[in-house]
Amino acid sequence: MLGDWRTAKVFSTNEKVGKTASKKKRRDAYTYDVDSAEAEIITKPKRSYERRNIHITHPVPQALLAYELSQNWAAVQKWLSKQTFSADEIRVSENFDRSIKGINFPLHRAKKAYLEATSDWLVKTDITRFYPSIYTHSIPWAAYGKERVKSAMSSYKGSLADRLDVLVRACNRNQTIGIPIGPETSRILAEIISARIDVDFHAKCPSIGFGSVDRLQDDWNIGVETLERAENVLSVITTIYRAYGLDINGSKTSIQRIIASQQSAWTSEIGAFLSHRRGGLSGARLREFLNLCLRLQAEFASDPVINYALSVIESSTVQPSDIESMESFLLKSAVVAPNSIERICRILLNLQHLTNKVSARRIVDRFLILAERNLENGHLYEAIWLLHTIRGLKRPVSSKRICDLAENTPSSALALILLDINSKGLGFAGLPKARWEAQISEESVLTDWTWLLGYEGFRHGWLSDTKSLMATPFFKPMADRNVVFYDDKKNIPSSRSTVAKRQRVRQRENAEIRLMWKLVRGFDAGEY
């Protein structure tokens, strides 16, 4: 596909770059001439009122970025091998849920507990808006050394790290500040920078080793003996990050005297409830559990109480007599815990599939109101999942308000889910199809969000390809290879498969935790 795009001049390469000090051409140096595209942004809820931007990047620069990383993986691994303080390594495999192994959060919690038990003072800090603040030119600095690159910039023009800089900017309107959130390529680039930060920190604080530090991407926990040492460590971290154009987050930075573990009270309360009596959750006990979780979520608004509760629920069997209580809980949770909306929708659809006793009309009517409200507030992530659930419950709907809001919302993801629902005869007859078709042009699909709406809308026959764009050099190579971005036949995973996958992940995480304990304690307790 990249070959077809190159032949059709969708992008090109320039090999007249990269001069050595003696003015000779640097071996393997080249760069790309590719259109800079604006990523589609979907805001996803985090905690309280915080939200995170998720980027749907353009396939041309994104594919080239993935190609460069894969073709030069040995060099990239060499950069990543500089990691000193992160227990999470970047590993690529088809066996993972995504292409890269997920972050082992239980491992980091265990490491933090170890630091609390072995230190007098704990330094905590992270970076303000890490991905959105990354200076893309710092990628070559991290790969080759900042002073080395700045003192001979022309020599590194067209190098691998320079190409990564060019391509990640092309994914983000050619901006030098910020990298997209969402693509796995961004996690690799961020960790290349973080690995160099590790090197710089170790050079300034050589007495602090792996056993005294836990770094989760840009999130640091460091155990030290004295307040003076803690203040020095914080100063060093601040200085190093500033050298790469990054600032620490003052609201999340602290130096604490270790007294006791600071486990959230809500986890203890839920744990006590579940361990108080054996047996499944059903009847009055289930209702008591659900009410407890709603109360604790209100009390600890920034914590993932509902998400924790949903994990417990998904591992249980819901009795027919408890379906109404579960429905009510999930409907309330969709409002009080929007960051759990994906899991809420999955549980509802699985419950309907397994029992056919869910009040689909009740849920659809409520979710339609919530979808309108979220679209009015610009909360696309929640609106899309609510609409996806409406689609799955297969009940007809009508909302002129959603059609009107969609007309002025530059989102292919929203438009496609609405077109999908409409194609199934379930509603939204007033969609602005003519306006969408007019927005999509041979020029626009190379530089903005309309590429996804055009490609999938035309491919499914939901929009009319009056300009024959599916035959253009950009779309045709993808269509010829049956490339799919929006799969209208794909179902959500079943609760059973989700729980089984979670158990497999937990086994792998536990093995990594045992290895960490062996490294910091000097032996594996499981061997005795």
N, C-alpha and C positions, 0 to 999 in steps of 0.2 A: 504494500500500500504506500509506504514511504517512497518507494521507487517510482510509482505512478505519479505521486504528487510532485516529486522532483522533476520528472520528465515533462510534466505539464506546467512547470514553473509556479506551482502553488508556494514553493519555497525554493531557495537556492543556497549554495555554499560559496564562500569566498576564501580561497587559499592564499591570497596575497597579504597575509598578516603574519605577525610573530617574527621579529628580527632579534637576533642575538646581539651581544655587545659588539661583535665584529661585523655587524650589518648583514650577517648571513641569515637565510631563511631557517626558522626553527622547525625541526622535524615534527610532523603530525600536527601542525598548527593550521587551523581553519576556523571560520566563524559562519554564522547563518544570516541570511537575508530572509526574514519571515515577517508577515504582518503581525503587529501587536494587537491583541484582542482583549476585549473587556469581558471578564468572567461574570457569569450570572451569580448573584449573591442570594443566599437563603439564610435568614437569621434564625439561629437555634437557641432556645433558652438554656441558661446555665443555672445559676442560683439566684434567688430573690429576683431583682429586676435586671440582672446582668444577662447579656446575650452575646453569642459568638457568631461571626459571619462564616458561613460555609460556602466555598467557591465551586462552581461547575466551570471548569476551565475549557478553553477551546481545544479541540482534538489535534490540531496541527502542531502548535508549539508543545502541547502536553505529550504527544506521541514522540516528538523529537527529544524531549527531555528524558522520557523513559528509555528511549533508544540509547542515548549517550550514557546513561547510568548503567544500563545492562551490558553494553559493549565494552565498557571500561570498569567493570565491577571490581576487578583486582586492584586497580588504583584507588577506587572509592573505599574499598575495605581497608586499604593501608591508611587512609585518612581517618577512618572510623576506629581503627585499632588504637588510636591515641586516647580513647576513652579510659579514664582512670577511676572515676568516682560514680559511674552509673552501673548498676547491676543489670540493667536492661540493654542487651546488645541488639543491633539491627540484624535480623535474620530473615532471609527471603525463602519462602517455600509454598508449594501448592497445598500443603497440609494445614495452613493457617486459615482463619476465617477471611482475612484479607491477605494481600501478598506478603506483608511484613508481620512478624510476630507481634501480637498486641502487648501493651504495657502490662507488666505484672504488678498490679496495685497491692495485692497482699504481701508481696515481697518487700515493697517499699514501706508498708506499715510495720512489718517485722523488723526491718533495718532501723526504722525510727525508734521502735520500742527498745532495741538493743542500745542505741545511742543514749536514750533516756536512762538506761540502767547503768551505763558505764561512764557517763560524763557528769560534770558539775554544772555546766552551762550549755545551752543549746542555741545556736544561731540559726534563724529561719529567714529565708528571703526567696523571692522569685522576681521575674522580670515583668515590667508593665507591658501588657499586650505583646508577648514575645514574637509570634509569627508576624503580626501586622507591623512590627517595629524593625524587623531584620533589614539591615542595609545590604542589598544584594551584592554590592561590590566586596563585601566582607567574605563572600564565599571563596574567592581566590586567596584572600588574606589567610583564611583558616586552613586552606589546603596547602599553601606553600610558605606561609609566614608573612605577616603584615609588612614588616620593614623590607623584607626581601622583594616583595612585589612592588611596593611603592617606590623603591629605589631603581627599579628596572621595568617600568610598566609596559613598555613596548615589547619586551621580551616575552611577556606572559599573554599578550594579545593573541587570541586564538587557541590558548591552552584549554585543557579539559574543563578546569574550574571556570575559566572565562566563558566558555560555551554554556555551561550550566547557568551562569549569571545572565547571559543574553537570553536564554530560553525561558527561564523563570520570569524574567521581566516581560517577555512577549506574552506570557500567560496572564499578565496583570497590567495591561495598558502601558507597558514599558516603564512602569514605576520602579524606581530604585529603592523605595522604602516599602517593605512588606512582601511576604510571599503568600501564595494562596493557602487557605486552610481547607483540608479535605483530601487532596491527592497524597498518596503515599510518598511520592517524590519529595514533597515538602518536608516530611518527617526525616528523610535521609539528609536533605540539605541542612535542616536545623541541627541535626546531630553532628554533622561535619563541623559546624561552628562550635557546638557545645564541647566536642572532643578537643578542639584547640583551646577552649576556655579551660578545660581540665589541665592541659599541659601548662598553660600560663599560671594557673593557680598553684599547681604542684611546684613550679619553679620558684615561686615567691614564698610558699609555705611547705618546704620539703619534709618537715616533721609530721605533717598531717597526712595520714594514709587512708586507704580504702575503708579500714575499720572504723574511722572517725567521721565518715561523710556518707550521706545518701543524696544523690542527685537524680531527680526525675525530670528529664529534659532541662528546663530552666529553674526548677524548684529545688532549692538546697536546704538540707538539714545538716549542721556540723556540730559535733560535740567537742567541747574543749574544757580545760581545767579551771581557768580563771576568767573573771570579767574583762580584765585587760586584754587577754588573748582573744576573747570573743569580739571585742571592739576592733582589734587589729585585723582579724579574719574578715569581718564585715567590710572594713575599709578596703582590703585587698580585692574582694569580690566586686565591690562597686567600681573600683578603678579599672579592673580588667574588662568588665562589661562595657564601660564607657568608651574604652578604646575601640570597641566594635560598634559604637553608635547605639548602645542599649542602656537603659536605666532600670535600676531596681524599683520594685513596687513598694513604696513606703508604707502603705496600709497593710501589707502582708509581711513586713519585715519586723523581726523582734529578736531580742536577746533575753532568754528566760533562764532563771535559776531552776534547776531540775528538782522538783519536790515529789511529784507523782505523775503517773501516766494520765494524759488528758483525754481519755476516751469519752466520746459523747455519751451523755446520760441516756439518750433515747435508745441507743443500741443495747445498753444494759437492761433497760426496762422491757424492751421487746424480747430479749433473750430470756429474761426471768419469766415472762408470761409463757413463752413457748416451752420452757423446761419444767414449768410448774406441774404440768399434767401430761402424761403420755397420750398418744393417740392422734388421730387426724383432726383437722380443723373442720368442724361442721356445726350446724345448729346454733345454739346460744353462744358456744365458745367461739365460733367463727365470727359472729356478729360483734362479740366483745373485742376480738382481735382487730377487726376492721375499724371499729370506733376508736380503739386505742391508737391505731396508726394515724387516723385523721387528726386526733387531738395532738399527737406528738409532732405531726407535720406543721400544724398551726403554731405550736410552741417553738419548734426549731425550723423556722421558715427557710433557712438557707441550706439545710441538710437534706440528703436524699432519703428521707424516711419512707415515702411512698414507694420509691424504687426498690428499697429493701423489702418492703411488704409484698410487692409484686413478685419478687423472686421466690418468696415463701409460697405465695398463692399458686404460682405457675408449677411448683413442684408438688402440689396437692391435687386431689381429685375433688371437684366440686359436685356435691350432691344435687339432684334435681330440686329438692326443697329449698336449697340455698341460692338458687340462681337469681332470684329477685334481689336478695341482699347483696350479692356480688355485683349485679347490674348497678344498683344504687351507689355502691362504693366506687365503681369504675367511672361512673358519670361525675361524681363529686371530684374524684382524683384528676379527671381531665381538666378541671378548673384550678384546683389548688396545687397541682404538680405538673405543669405543662412540660417540664423537662423529661417526664416519663410517658409522654403521649404515644410514642412508638410502641412501647410495651403494653400500654393500656389497650390500644387498638388491636394488637396481636392477640391478646388474651380474649377480648370480646369476639373476634372473628373465629378463634379456635373453639370458644365455648358454644357459639352458634353451630359450627360445623359438627361438633361432637354430640350436641344434645338437641338441636333444633327447637330449643325452648326459650331462647332469648327473645325479649320483646323488641324485635327489630324496628318496628314503627316508632316506639318510644325513643330508642337510641338515635335513629336517623333524624327525627324531628329535633332532638336536643343538639345533636352534632351539627346540624345545618345552621342553627342559631349561633353556635360557638364558632363555626367556620366563617360566617359573616362577620362576627365580632373580631376574630383574629385577622381577617383580611383588612378590615377597617383600620386596625392598629399596625398593619404591616408585618404581622407575624406569620410569614409564609410557611414555616416548618410545621406549626401546629395545624394550620388550615389544610395543608396537603395531606397530612395523616388523617385528619377528620374526614376529608373527602374520600380518601382511600378506603376508610371503613364503611362509609356510605355506599361506595361502589361494591364492596364485598358483601354487604347485607342485601343488596339487590332489591331495594325498595325505591319506587319512583319519588322524585323530589322536584321541587320548583322553587327557584330563587332568582328573581330579576336582579336583586341586589348583588349577588355573587357575579352574575354575568356583567353587570355594569362595572364592578370593581376589577374584574379580570381584564376588561378592555384597557384600563389605565395602569395595569401592573406589568412591568417588563419581566415576565417570568415564563419561560418555556415549560418548567416543571408544573406550574399551576395550570397553564393552558392545556397541557397534554392530559392531565388527570381529568379535567373537565371534558375535553374532547372524547376521551375514552368512555366516560360515563354517558355522554350524549350518544355515542355510537351504539351503546347497548340498549338504547331506548328508555333510559332511566331519568331523563330530564335535561335541563339546561339547554332548551331549544333556542334561546336567544343569545347564544355565544357570538362574539364579534368576529366571525370567521373571515369576512371580507376585509376587515381592517388588518387582521393578522396576515392574510395573504398579501396585502399591499405592502406591509412592512418588510416582507422577506424578499431580498434581492440577491443577485450574484455577488454584489459588493458587500452587503450587510452580513451575509453568512460567514465571511472571512474575518470579521472584526467585532461582532457583538453576539448577544444572546440568541438572536433569531436563527442561528445555525441549527440548534437542537429542535426548535419548534418546526422549522422547515423540513429537516431530514426525517424526523419521526412522523410529523403530520402528513407529509407526502407519502412516506413509505407505507403507512397504515391506510391511506386513502381518506383520512379525516379532513384534509385540506386539498384544494385543487392546485396542482402544479402547472399553472397557466404559463409560467415562464420557462418551463422545461429545465428546472434547476437540478433535478435528479440525474441529468445527463452531463452536468458540468464537471470539470476536472477535480473539484473538491468532493462532491457527493458520490460520483459514479464509482470510484475505487472502493468506497465503504459499502455501497449498495451491492456491488458485484461480489463482495465477500460476506454478505449478510451480517454486517456489523449492526449490533442492536444496542441502543442506549435505553429505550423504554420498552420493556417486555410486558405486553398486556396479558400474557398467558402465565406469567410467573405468580405463584401464590406465596403468601407469607409462610414462614416455617411453622410446623406444628409445635405445640407445647412440648410434646414428647421429644422431638428431635432437638429442640432448644435446650431442654434440661439435660439430655444426653451429651450435647456439645459442651454445655457448661461444666459437666462432670469431667469430661476429657481435659478441658482447659485447666480445671482445678488440679487435676493430677499432675499436669505439666508444671503448673505454678508451684505446687508443693515440692516437686523435685528441685526446682530452682531455689526455693527457700532453704531446703536442706543443704544445697551446695553453698549458699551464702553463709549459713551457720558454720559450715565446715571451714570456710575461709577465715571468718572472723574469730571463731573459737578454737580452731586448730584441730578439731576432730568432729566426726559425724556421730551424734548421739544414737542414731539408728543402728550403728554397728555394735552396740554394747547391749 
